[in-house]
Amino acid sequence: MILNLIKPSNMKNRKRVGRGIGSGTGKTSGAGHKGQCARSGVSIKGFEGGQTPLYRRLPKIGFTSRKKTLDNTYTMNLRDLLFAFEKGILNKNETVSLESLKAVKIAKSEDKLKLIGKGSITFPIKIKLNSITSGAKSSIESANGAVEGI
């Protein structure tokens, strides 16, 4: 046995068909005689030989609303918050919350607020939110700010 010539089991050679009756898969190449499966293209997906297929026998049942599957959270970066303070859109003395962001039309109809730590803040702010990343929290607390969870 030569170790560098061992093939992994998932790299087996495919079975060659149509190479004589002695090979086991000669003549009809394992497709049988005549009929749809003996022709090229083989089968039609979902076709059950003329009987009503399963997908038509079962009843139709509703749909899944996309609103239920989507997490309705407004995600905001620290640098976006800093930009809003610099432009005077938000007041540094007021507590930042989802309601205050909706009032100035930064957030729209979301139910929750999450702050991500891209950017850094140099002045103290008060923020009330649902979730925050550890980087954003440490950045706000290092600037003597306060983070309040809902």
C-alpha positions in Angstrom: 0.0 0.0 0.0 1.4 3.4 -1.0 0.0 6.1 1.3 0.1 8.9 -1.2 -2.0 6.9 -3.7 -4.9 6.1 -1.4 -8.1 7.7 -2.7 -10.7 9.0 -0.2 -14.0 7.0 -0.2 -16.0 9.9 -1.6 -13.7 10.0 -4.7 -14.8 6.6 -6.1 -14.9 6.3 -9.8 -18.4 6.4 -11.3 -19.8 3.2 -12.7 -19.4 3.1 -16.5 -22.5 1.9 -18.2 -23.2 0.5 -21.6 -19.9 -1.4 -21.9 -21.1 -5.0 -22.7 -23.3 -7.5 -21.0 -20.5 -8.9 -18.9 -20.1 -5.5 -17.0 -23.4 -5.8 -15.2 -24.7 -2.5 -16.7 -24.4 -3.2 -20.4 -27.0 -3.2 -23.2 -29.8 -1.1 -21.6 -27.4 0.6 -19.1 -29.6 -0.1 -16.1 -32.6 1.8 -17.6 -34.7 -1.3 -18.5 -36.6 -1.7 -21.8 -38.5 1.1 -23.5 -40.8 3.5 -21.7 -40.2 7.0 -20.3 -37.3 6.0 -18.0 -35.4 4.4 -20.9 -35.5 7.7 -22.8 -33.3 10.7 -22.3 -34.5 13.2 -19.8 -35.8 10.4 -17.6 -38.5 11.6 -15.2 -40.9 14.5 -14.7 -40.7 15.9 -11.2 -43.9 15.5 -9.3 -45.4 13.2 -11.9 -47.0 10.1 -10.4 -48.0 8.1 -13.5 -51.4 9.8 -14.0 -52.7 9.6 -10.5 -53.4 13.0 -8.8 -50.1 14.1 -7.4 -49.6 14.7 -3.7 -49.3 18.4 -4.0 -52.8 18.5 -5.5 -54.3 16.0 -3.1 -53.3 18.1 0.0 -55.3 21.2 0.9 -54.0 24.7 0.3 -53.0 26.3 3.5 -52.4 30.1 4.0 -49.1 31.8 3.8 -46.5 33.2 6.3 -46.6 36.9 6.7 -43.2 38.6 6.2 -44.0 40.9 9.1 -43.9 37.9 11.5 -40.6 36.6 10.1 -38.7 39.9 10.1 -37.2 41.2 13.4 -38.5 44.7 13.6 -35.4 46.3 15.1 -33.9 49.6 14.1 -30.1 49.3 14.1 -28.0 52.4 14.5 -24.2 53.1 14.5 -22.5 55.3 17.0 -21.2 57.5 14.2 -24.7 58.0 12.9 -25.7 59.2 16.4 -22.7 61.5 16.5 -23.6 62.9 13.1 -27.2 63.6 14.3 -25.8 65.5 17.4 -23.3 67.5 15.3 -26.0 68.6 12.8 -28.3 69.6 15.6 -31.0 67.0 14.8 -30.7 65.6 18.3 -30.2 67.5 21.5 -27.2 66.4 23.7 -29.0 67.1 26.9 -32.0 64.9 26.1 -32.2 61.2 26.5 -32.0 59.4 23.1 -34.7 56.8 22.7 -36.6 55.1 19.8 -39.4 57.7 20.3 -37.0 60.6 20.0 -35.5 59.1 16.9 -39.0 58.6 15.4 -39.9 62.3 16.2 -37.0 63.6 14.1 -37.7 60.9 11.4 -34.4 59.0 11.8 -36.3 55.7 12.7 -39.6 54.8 11.1 -42.0 52.2 12.3 -39.6 49.8 14.2 -40.4 48.4 17.6 -36.9 48.1 19.1 -33.6 50.0 19.0 -30.1 48.5 18.8 -26.9 50.5 18.9 -23.7 49.2 17.2 -20.2 50.4 18.2 -19.0 51.8 14.8 -17.5 55.2 15.6 -16.7 56.8 19.0 -18.4 59.4 21.1 -16.4 62.1 23.1 -19.2 63.8 25.1 -21.7 62.3 27.6 -25.1 61.2 26.4 -28.0 59.4 27.9 -29.6 56.6 25.8 -32.6 54.3 26.3 -32.7 51.2 24.1 -33.4 47.5 23.8 -30.0 46.2 23.0 -26.4 47.4 22.6 -23.1 45.9 21.6 -20.3 45.8 24.1 -18.1 48.2 22.1 -20.8 50.8 21.9 -21.6 50.5 25.6 -17.9 50.9 26.6 -17.6 53.9 24.2 -20.6 55.7 25.8 -19.5 54.9 29.4 -15.9 56.0 28.8 -17.4 59.4 27.8 -19.3 59.5 31.1 -22.6 58.7 29.4 -25.4 56.5 30.6 -27.0 53.5 29.0 -30.5 52.4 30.1 -32.1 49.2 28.9 -35.8 48.7 28.3 
